[in-house]
Amino acid sequence: MFRKNIKTNWWEDIFDQKYLDTYIDINTPTSTDREIRFLEKNFNLVGAVNILDLACGYGRHSIPLAKLGYKVTGIDYSDYFLNLAKDSAKKEKVIINFKKENMIDFDTTEQFDAIINMFTSFGYFDNMSDNKKVLSNVYQSLKKGGIFILDFNNIFKTVTRVGNDGKITKNGIIENEYMEDLSNGLNVKTENIIDLVTQTWEIKRTWQDSSNKNQTYAAKFRLFTPYEIKMLLIDTGFIVLDYFGDFDNSFFDFKSPRFIILVKK
């Protein structure tokens, strides 16, 4: 298994077409519609109009929200994703302010009714103070009473899934690997390494593209227990409103696919 070969700022160049190709069966139009319905229901709590999509990617949530009439700003670091998002917004005839910025130090001069951070786009930084800075920036960017929705992998579900299909090595390291045939014809090998002590999750995917050229990418991020996320948000100044285990508003439990926390300023 691979290890220790993922650069610190891996997120600077991973988010391109290779990433999209391997997530084609996960981030589907059906899943996006479900997530948008969840967001809109919770935006109604505060009558949100002005929305910030933090780590907006290629506009998967920004564009549907704009089509529903929300004023949307999207922040991401990937030029490739931002260009896709701008092209899609133009095609869908919606106006969205897409900006390239780092989550650590994005511009907080404008304040929003609601901020979303979707699909485990938190915990990218090795230094915990940087992850805390993200939450501080979110807090500063919200209007008083505004809400923040943080969507994250359920650490319990993730560790169980990887552990059941893999092996536990010394010092609390869980490893597994598997092959998967995707709907676009790719045969992708995924390798997972979870360090139970540091709560870090490393993922590497490799495959051959249509021209038989080898492709690969790797990512590493911090997994958080629900309690850790809750305390990070409370320490930042947020008030916790609710938890969910998925986008159907289900209760959070050990087997939930997601941990979604809703807080307000």
ABEGO torsion letter per residue (X at the ends): XBBGABBABAAAAABBAAAAAAAAAABBAAAAAAAAAAAAAAAAAAGBABBBBBGAEAGAAAAAAAAAGBBBBBBBABAAAAAAAAAAAAAAGBBBBBBBBBAAABBAABBBABBBBBGGABGABABAAAAAAAAAAAAAABBBGBBBBBBBBBAAAAAAAAAAABBBBBGGBBBBBBBBBBAAGBBBBBBBBBBAAAGBBBBBBBBBBAAGBBBBBBBBBBBBBAAAAAAAAAAAGBBBABBBABAAGBBBBAABABBBBBBBX
